[in-house]
């Protein structure tokens, strides 16, 4: 028997996918605190994968992890969208590609 160690958060249906290959997954359900820690690690992993590949699937993974974080924090997608829209209303979005090079100030 070959044992492969993962020790990482995976999508909910991954154990079924593994069983479909004939392998046997060994999993546990994380506490809320552990889940949030692992979701934050997963976010970093998914962002790195997107930066390495620029693939739309990796962006979808990032959004899925964000939804998981919202769920872990008991924040609805609607509440999140309200915060996002309010911030965009005040500061704008990222549609125009504005790149701030520097500022000048007369202040000390």
N, C-alpha and C positions, 0 to 999 in steps of 0.2 A: 504494500500500500504506500502510495506517495502522499505526503502531507504538505499542503501549500498554505503558508500563513499569510493572511491578509490584514487582520486587525484594523479594519476601517469601516466606516459607514457606507452602506450600499442602498440602492433603491429597493423599495418594499418587495418587488417581485423577483429580485435576483436569486433568492434561494430556490424558487420554482425553476428558473432558467438553469441553474446549476444541476438540479435534480434531473432536468430534461436531458442533460449530457451524460447522465449515469453516475455522476459524482454525488457525494453526500455532503451538504453544507452543515456546518455547526455554527449556530448564531445565538444571540441573546438580544433581548429588548433592553435598550438603554433607559436610564432614568432621564427625567426632563433635563437635569443639569448636564449629564453626560451627553445627551443628544445635542444640546446647544453647542457644547464644546466641539463635538465631532462635525456638526454642520458648519461651524466656522472654519475648521480644517478643510472640509470638503469644498467650501467656497474658494479658498486659496488654491486648492488643487484644480478646480474647474477653471478658474481664471487663468492659471498657468497653461492649462491645456488649450484654452482659447488663444492666448497670446502666441503659443507655439504653432497653432494650426490655422487660425482665422476662420475656422469652420462654423457654420450656422448651428450645427448640432451642439457645439460646445457652448454657444450662447444660450441655447435652450436648456442645457444642463445648469448653467449659472442661474437662470430664472427659476428653475425647479428647486435649486438649493435655497434661493431667496424665499420662495414660497414656504419651504420647510422651516426656515428661520422664523418667518412671520407666524407660522402655525405654532412653533415651539414657544413663541413669546405671546401667544394668544392675541395676535393682531390680525384683523381680517384684511383681505386684499383690498377691500373698499376703503378701509382706514388708511392703509398704506398709500393707495392712489390719491386720497385727499391730501396727505402730507406731501407727496411727490408733486401734485398739481399746484399746491400752495407755494412750494419752494420755486417751481418753474415760473409761476406768476410773478414772483418778486425778483428772482435772479436770472430767469430765462432757462432755456434748455441747452442742448449742444448741437443744434441743427446747423448753425452758420459756420462753425469751425473757427471761432474767435480764439486767437493765440496771443496771450498777454506777454509782451516782451519785457517791458519794464514800466515803472512810473517815475515821475519827478514830483518832489514835494518841497515846499518851503519850510516845513516843520523840522524841528531839531531831530 
